[in-house]
């Protein structure tokens, strides 16, 4: 058995020499224990891949953002240069950014002579020989996803000295799945482009026409496929987990060998000469996607956000290989728990203690959906309300501005002691509009805006350490991903595979719906907590694990289920955090929410209409339609009231006025649909 690095000694060495001395961070016993666990996981994965005697397991290490998992990994991999007995062990590390891969390799390689590590990317393409002789190979997620579609390419990346690599690490797992989608509009566009190509033979020389005839046969075959798929999509029926219509199909592309021929060789060159602009390139891109779909086992039709579409999905790992995945929010994200071959590695709890962090939750509830915020965020609204919000978060101090004008300012007091640094996170379109506004007014003395503001948006925060010195974060609206994303995540799980393969899944419908809801909410909570841990609270300041003083400002949203789920996860996974309701944290009256929309009556008014009517009724059983008519409550609020009564039966809340009324007067519901009845039986 090969002698691998000792996890305990290596964790202590990393703490002393790197984390504390090199990076000037504060270590703690729990952090050292977490690094020790990480190194143990790497050793176990190497031993299991080499012995091949244990079942293949995927290990997910859930170390929060800012706890040094990437730097600890680099320190571990340095030993592959230091220890001669490790020279035959190949390592593949998949990371997000090319710059990170390059920096990691520079850190691992201790001299220009010893090139233990190298990276492979679109701009730094290694030869096959160099790939096969690089012991520690870093690649980007983009390169990895491409390799998953090409077995030969994947084999080259996974081979070191003609043997499979023994350690596979996926660092900063931005997505657990690799998915492809072609919409009905894509098919129709492709058919149109093929028709244009078929009619373009007058652009060729006579000598090429014979080849064009052969190519037309391929194009006609592809067009027939497009027509067939279009017909299947438009006829698709059935409901998957009450969200999207999906039809299980036998992969319609598996026998179409002409697809790969179309995208390579002389035939492709002829077509490219016919149209060297966008037609050929767009058509080739679509057919490349079809080829990717062709290699997958799962293929389904859906009707959702993207319209009618053909979809496929796969899990992003190398089959039959023990893999270590580094995911800062794995203990939050429920998708891992739905896979029998994935283990979430336990690390010490309370790596960080958040007693120095305050979470401010706005007292007012707002409509903060992507569409609503996009419509609201006009230049006038941003001008009238955004500066007001910033002024509350960090009041502008005129004396600081005067000091800035002094030549001696920097000598007397560091600038970062004079001002807050604020990260604002919202939807991409809204973030752009706010940035545009700040650029317009930056030289306007009438708007003394705060100099330490950065506007971020959901989707561009992953893997970034740019905000580690920021002491405040404001979250305006959550990033609710399309239902297709939830479907794709769920299909890869054991229950999801069962559902997609057994079209009649009514026997597991309740389990499916519960799992999908948990996946969606946990994915959202993971995004929010990741964003919060991008700022200063990621840093530990003492051996007890306390983190830096920080403030989080969370605008309360009208999506109550999602908001409450996120709030509960923050409280659970950020131990000792101070949570308070903040009446001064306001945005705009135009975004205020009540349960009936902006023009509707308040919720309590409809509740009172219902209560005032029902209290006059004698005990008995009543049709719900009669109650609705007698109370004059309209359709939408009435549905909410019935749901609240149902909730009172299963999950009583004594702070809820309607629940208390139901308990006092014995109000309950029986039956369902048109046969639903309300029972009043005062005890």
SULMOFEN-V936852 format. One record per pair of residues at least 4 apart in sequence whose C-alpha atoms are under 8 Angstrom apart, sorted by sequence separation. I is the first residue (numbers start at 1). J is the second residue. If there is no record, write none. Layout:
BEGIN
I|J  I|J
END
This chain:
BEGIN
6|10  7|11  8|12  9|13  10|14  11|15  12|16  13|17  14|18  15|19  16|20  17|21  18|22  19|23  20|24  21|25  27|31  28|32  29|33  30|34  31|35  32|36  33|37  34|38  35|39  36|40  37|41  38|42  39|43  40|44  41|45  42|46  43|47  44|48  45|49  46|50  47|51  48|52  63|67  68|72  69|73  70|74  71|75  72|76  73|77  74|78  75|79  76|80  77|81  78|82  79|83  80|84  83|87  96|100  97|101  98|102  99|103  100|104  101|105  102|106  103|107  104|108  105|109  106|110  110|114  111|115  120|124  121|125  126|130  127|131  128|132  129|133  130|134  139|143  140|144  141|145  142|146  143|147  144|148  145|149  146|150  147|151  150|154  151|155  152|156  153|157  154|158  155|159  159|163  160|164  182|186  183|187  184|188  185|189  186|190  187|191  188|192  189|193  190|194  191|195  192|196  193|197  194|198  195|199  196|200  197|201  200|204  204|208  205|209  206|210  208|212  209|213  210|214  211|215  212|216  213|217  214|218  215|219  216|220  217|221  218|222  219|223  220|224  221|225  222|226  223|227  224|228  225|229  226|230  227|231  228|232  229|233  230|234  231|235  232|236  239|243  240|244  257|261  258|262  259|263  260|264  261|265  264|268  265|269  266|270  267|271  268|272  269|273  270|274  271|275  272|276  275|279  276|280  277|281  278|282  279|283  280|284  281|285  282|286  283|287  284|288  285|289  286|290  287|291  288|292  289|293  290|294  291|295  292|296  303|307  304|308  329|333  330|334  334|338  335|339  368|372  369|373  370|374  371|375  372|376  373|377  377|381  378|382  379|383  380|384  381|385  382|386  383|387  384|388  385|389  386|390  387|391  388|392  389|393  390|394  391|395  397|401  398|402  399|403  400|404  401|405  402|406  405|409  408|412  409|413  410|414  413|417  414|418  415|419  416|420  426|430  427|431  428|432  429|433  430|434  431|435  432|436  433|437  434|438  435|439  436|440  437|441  438|442  440|444  444|448  456|460  457|461  481|485  482|486  483|487  484|488  485|489  486|490  487|491  488|492  489|493  491|495  492|496  493|497  494|498  495|499  496|500  497|501  498|502  499|503  505|509  508|512  509|513  510|514  511|515  512|516  513|517  514|518  515|519  516|520  517|521  518|522  519|523  520|524  521|525  522|526  523|527  524|528  525|529  526|530  527|531  528|532  529|533  530|534  531|535  533|537  534|538  541|545  542|546  559|563  560|564  561|565  562|566  563|567  564|568  565|569  566|570  567|571  568|572  569|573  570|574  571|575  587|591  588|592  593|597  594|598  596|600  601|605  602|606  603|607  604|608  605|609  606|610  607|611  608|612  609|613  610|614  611|615  612|616  613|617  622|626  623|627  624|628  625|629  626|630  627|631  628|632  629|633  633|637  634|638  635|639  636|640  637|641  638|642  639|643  640|644  641|645  642|646  643|647  644|648  645|649  646|650  647|651  648|652  655|659  656|660  657|661  658|662  659|663  660|664  661|665  662|666  663|667  671|675  672|676  5|10  13|18  14|19  15|20  16|21  17|22  18|23  19|24  20|25  27|32  48|53  81|86  95|100  109|114  119|124  120|125  126|131  139|144  147|152  159|164  160|165  182|187  204|209  239|244  240|245  262|267  263|268  264|269  275|280  276|281  302|307  303|308  318|323  337|342  367|372  368|373  376|381  377|382  381|386  382|387  390|395  391|396  404|409  410|415  413|418  426|431  442|447  456|461  481|486  490|495  491|496  492|497  499|504  532|537  533|538  540|545  541|546  542|547  558|563  571|576  593|598  595|600  596|601  601|606  622|627  628|633  633|638  647|652  648|653  654|659  655|660  662|667  671|676  672|677  19|25  20|26  48|54  63|69  80|86  81|87  95|101  109|115  120|126  131|137  147|153  148|154  158|164  159|165  239|245  240|246  261|267  262|268  293|299  302|308  303|309  317|323  330|336  336|342  337|343  367|373  403|409  404|410  425|431  441|447  442|448  490|496  491|497  499|505  540|546  541|547  557|563  571|577  592|598  594|600  595|601  596|602  628|634  653|659  654|660  661|667  662|668  670|676  671|677  19|26  20|27  79|86  80|87  109|116  119|126  147|154  158|165  238|245  239|246  301|308  302|309  336|343  337|344  442|449  540|547  541|548  556|563  594|601  595|602  596|603  628|635  652|659  653|660  669|676  670|677  19|27  48|56  108|116  109|117  201|209  237|245  238|246  272|280  301|309  302|310  336|344  491|499  539|547  540|548  594|602  595|603  669|677  670|678  80|89  108|117  236|245  237|246  238|247  271|280  301|310  302|311  491|500  499|508  538|547  539|548  594|603  669|678  670|679  144|154  236|246  237|247  300|310  301|311  537|547  538|548  628|638  668|678  669|679  106|117  201|212  236|247  299|310  300|311  438|449  536|547  537|548  648|659  667|678  668|679  15|27  105|117  299|311  300|312  536|548  537|549  667|679  668|680  105|118  299|312  331|344  499|512  536|549  537|550  614|627  645|658  666|679  667|680  105|119  298|312  299|313  330|344  536|550  644|658  645|659  648|662  666|680  667|681  298|313  644|659  665|680  666|681  667|682  102|118  118|134  296|312  298|314  496|512  665|681  666|682  15|32  102|119  117|134  120|137  296|313  495|512  613|630  614|631  645|662  665|682  666|683  41|59  101|119  116|134  117|135  118|136  119|137  120|138  121|139  198|216  293|311  296|314  400|418  613|631  664|682  665|683  115|134  116|135  117|136  118|137  119|138  120|139  121|140  293|312  612|631  649|668  664|683  12|32  116|136  117|137  118|138  119|139  120|140  137|157  435|455  532|552  11|32  117|138  122|143  198|219  263|284  434|455  458|479  610|631  11|33  121|143  609|631  645|667  646|668  38|61  98|121  120|143  229|252  609|632  610|633  645|668  646|669  11|35  132|156  263|287  431|455  609|633  645|669  11|36  131|156  132|157  135|160  194|219  263|288  394|419  431|456  490|515  10|36  131|157  134|160  394|420  431|457  490|516  132|159  133|160  606|633  642|669  7|35  8|36  11|39  81|109  128|156  131|159  132|160  133|161  259|287  428|456  7|36  10|39  34|63  131|160  132|161  194|223  424|453  426|455  428|457  487|516  490|519  7|37  74|104  78|108  132|162  422|452  423|453  424|454  425|455  426|456  427|457  428|458  486|516  489|519  555|585  38|69  77|108  78|109  260|291  421|452  422|453  423|454  424|455  425|456  426|457  427|458  555|586  606|637  7|39  191|223  259|291  420|452  421|453  422|454  423|455  424|456  425|457  426|458  553|585  7|40  74|107  75|108  81|114  105|138  145|178  190|223  419|452  421|454  423|456  424|457  425|458  486|519  35|69  39|73  74|108  486|520  603|637  607|641  81|116  191|226  558|593  31|67  80|116  190|226  222|258  35|72  39|76  101|138  222|259  253|290  5|43  101|139  188|226  253|291  524|562  528|566  4|43  101|140  187|226  187|227  218|258  253|293  254|294  525|565  596|636  98|139  253|294  254|295  521|562  525|566  529|570  596|637  98|140  252|294  524|566  595|637  93|136  95|138  97|140  187|230  251|294  522|565  90|134  91|135  92|136  93|137  94|138  95|139  96|140  97|141  218|262  423|467  480|524  521|565  522|566  525|569  90|135  91|136  92|137  93|138  94|139  95|140  96|141  479|524  521|566  525|570  89|135  90|136  91|137  92|138  93|139  94|140  95|141  96|142  184|230  251|297  478|524  88|135  92|139  94|141  251|298  423|470  611|658  87|135  251|299  421|469  422|470  425|473  19|68  184|233  250|299  421|470  422|471  423|472  424|473  425|474  426|475  427|476  94|144  249|299  420|470  421|471  422|472  423|473  424|474  425|475  426|476  427|477  478|528  611|661  615|665  248|299  249|300  420|471  421|472  422|473  423|474  424|475  425|476  426|477  427|478  607|658  215|267  248|300  382|434  396|448  420|472  422|474  424|476  426|478  427|479  623|675  624|676  247|300  248|301  377|430  396|449  623|676  624|677  246|300  247|301  379|433  383|437  396|450  623|677  624|678  212|267  246|301  247|302  374|429  378|433  382|437  622|677  623|678  211|267  245|301  246|302  374|430  377|433  394|450  621|677  622|678  245|302  246|303  370|427  373|430  621|678  622|679  14|72  212|270  244|302  245|303  379|437  621|679  77|136  244|303  245|304  390|449  473|532  620|679  621|680  244|304  387|447  390|450  619|679  620|680  14|75  243|304  619|680  620|681  208|270  387|449  473|535  618|680  619|681  472|535  619|682  471|535  92|157  236|301  470|535  471|536  10|76  92|158  236|302  468|534  469|535  470|536  471|537  467|534  468|535  469|536  233|301  462|530  466|534  467|535  468|536  90|159  233|302  465|534  467|536  468|537  90|160  204|274  461|531  464|534  468|538  5|76  89|160  203|274  468|539  88|161  92|165  201|274  461|534  5|79  90|164  91|165  197|271  200|274  234|308  90|165  91|166  92|167  93|168  94|169  95|170  96|171  233|308  89|165  90|166  91|167  92|168  93|169  94|170  95|171  96|172  233|309  89|166  90|167  91|168  92|169  93|170  94|171  95|172  96|173  197|274  233|310  475|552  89|167  91|169  93|171  95|173  96|174  197|275  471|549  472|550  473|551  474|552  475|553  476|554  477|555  471|550  472|551  473|552  474|553  475|554  476|555  471|551  472|552  473|553  474|554  475|555  477|557  472|553  474|555  3|85  4|86  2|85  3|86  2|86  193|279  193|280  193|283  190|283  190|286  186|286  70|171  182|286  182|289  370|477  181|289  182|290  368|476  369|477  180|289  368|477  369|478  370|479  368|478  180|292  423|535  180|293  50|166  49|166  49|167  47|166  46|166  45|166  46|167  45|167  183|306  184|307  183|307  184|308  42|167  183|308  184|309  183|309  184|310  182|309  183|310  181|309  182|310  181|310  182|311  181|311  180|311  181|312  179|311  180|312  179|312  180|313  179|313  178|313  179|314  177|313  178|314  177|314  178|315  177|315  178|316  176|315  177|316  176|316  149|292  149|295  173|325  168|321  170|323  172|325  173|326  168|322  169|323  170|324  171|325  172|326  173|327  335|489  339|493  340|494  167|322  168|323  169|324  170|325  171|326  172|327  335|490  338|493  339|494  167|323  168|324  169|325  170|326  171|327  172|328  338|494  167|324  169|326  338|495  335|493  148|316  148|318  145|316  313|488  312|488  305|482  315|492  305|483  313|491  314|492  304|483  305|484  313|492  304|484  357|537  354|537  334|518  335|519  334|519  333|519  352|538  334|522  352|540  333|522  334|523  366|555  368|557  332|522  333|523  356|546  357|547  365|555  366|556  367|557  368|558  332|523  353|544  355|546  356|547  357|548  360|551  362|553  365|556  366|557  367|558  333|525  353|545  354|546  355|547  356|548  357|549  358|550  359|551  360|552  361|553  362|554  364|556  365|557  366|558  392|584  332|525  333|526  352|545  353|546  354|547  356|549  357|550  358|551  359|552  360|553  361|554  362|555  363|556  365|558  392|585  332|526  351|545  352|546  353|547  356|550  357|551  358|552  359|553  360|554  361|555  362|556  350|545  352|547  357|552  359|554  361|556  389|585  329|526  389|586  389|587  329|529  329|530  386|587  328|530  385|587  385|588  376|590  376|591  359|577  361|579  363|581  373|591  358|577  359|578  360|579  361|580  362|581  363|582  364|583  372|591  354|574  355|575  357|577  358|578  359|579  360|580  361|581  362|582  363|583  353|574  354|575  355|576  356|577  357|578  358|579  359|580  360|581  361|582  362|583  352|574  353|575  354|576  355|577  356|578  358|580  360|582  362|584  363|585  364|586  352|575  353|576  354|577  355|578  362|585  368|591  350|574  353|577  354|578  361|585  362|586  367|591  350|575  360|585  366|591  367|592  366|592  367|593  365|592  366|593  364|592  365|593  364|593  365|594  332|569  244|483  243|483  244|484  248|500  248|501  248|503  247|503  69|326  59|322  61|324  63|326  64|327  65|328  56|320  57|321  58|322  59|323  60|324  61|325  62|326  63|327  64|328  56|321  57|322  58|323  59|324  60|325  61|326  62|327  63|328  64|329  56|322  57|323  58|324  59|325  60|326  61|327  62|328  63|329  58|325  60|327  61|328  62|329  62|330  241|509  61|330  62|331  60|330  241|512  242|513  49|321  241|513  49|322  48|322  241|516  45|322  45|323  45|324  42|324  60|342  62|344  41|324  58|341  59|342  60|343  61|344  62|345  57|341  58|342  59|343  60|344  61|345  62|346  63|347  56|341  57|342  58|343  59|344  60|345  61|346  62|347  57|343  59|345  61|347  174|462  172|463  179|488  37|347  177|488  177|489  34|347  176|489  33|347  34|348  33|348  30|348  30|350  31|351  30|351  96|463  65|530  66|533  65|533  66|534  64|533  65|534  67|538  66|538  67|539  65|538  66|539  27|540  25|539  26|540  28|542  29|543  25|540  26|541  27|542  28|543  30|545  25|541  26|542  27|543  28|544  26|543  28|545
END
